[in-house]
Amino acid sequence: MDTLVWLYGSRLDDTRHGGDIDLLIEPAPAISLLHRARIKTLLEQRLNLPVDILVKNPYSEENPFVSMVRAKAKLLEIKS
């Protein structure tokens, strides 16, 4: 299983002018809070934009907010 990255929020709507980038990350394997903070910092430095990261680790309970986000999000294709 690969890590999935979803874009959600105002960046999906061309009529809105969102200031930040909202990402839902479903990693495999699970990542720690420290690793999440490192990802956020690296993305903000490279993109020169604020980034909000929501993480749904494997085996953690699904919550309604994550379900709602995923239903409206766009799955990103990550190329290495």
ChimeraX attribute file (.defattr): number of C-alpha atoms within 10 A of each C-alpha:
attribute: neighborCount
match mode: 1-to-1
recipient: residues
	/A:1	6
	/A:2	8
	/A:3	13
	/A:4	15
	/A:5	21
	/A:6	19
	/A:7	20
	/A:8	19
	/A:9	16
	/A:10	15
	/A:11	15
	/A:12	16
	/A:13	10
	/A:14	8
	/A:15	8
	/A:16	10
	/A:17	10
	/A:18	13
	/A:19	11
	/A:20	15
	/A:21	19
	/A:22	21
	/A:23	22
	/A:24	21
	/A:25	19
	/A:26	18
	/A:27	16
	/A:28	13
	/A:29	11
	/A:30	15
	/A:31	15
	/A:32	10
	/A:33	10
	/A:34	9
	/A:35	11
	/A:36	15
	/A:37	12
	/A:38	12
	/A:39	14
	/A:40	16
	/A:41	14
	/A:42	13
	/A:43	16
	/A:44	16
	/A:45	12
	/A:46	8
	/A:47	11
	/A:48	10
	/A:49	12
	/A:50	14
	/A:51	19
	/A:52	14
	/A:53	17
	/A:54	17
	/A:55	18
	/A:56	19
	/A:57	17
	/A:58	14
	/A:59	8
	/A:60	8
	/A:61	8
	/A:62	11
	/A:63	9
	/A:64	9
	/A:65	10
	/A:66	13
	/A:67	11
	/A:68	10
	/A:69	18
	/A:70	16
	/A:71	10
	/A:72	13
	/A:73	18
	/A:74	16
	/A:75	15
	/A:76	11
	/A:77	9
	/A:78	8
	/A:79	4
	/A:80	3
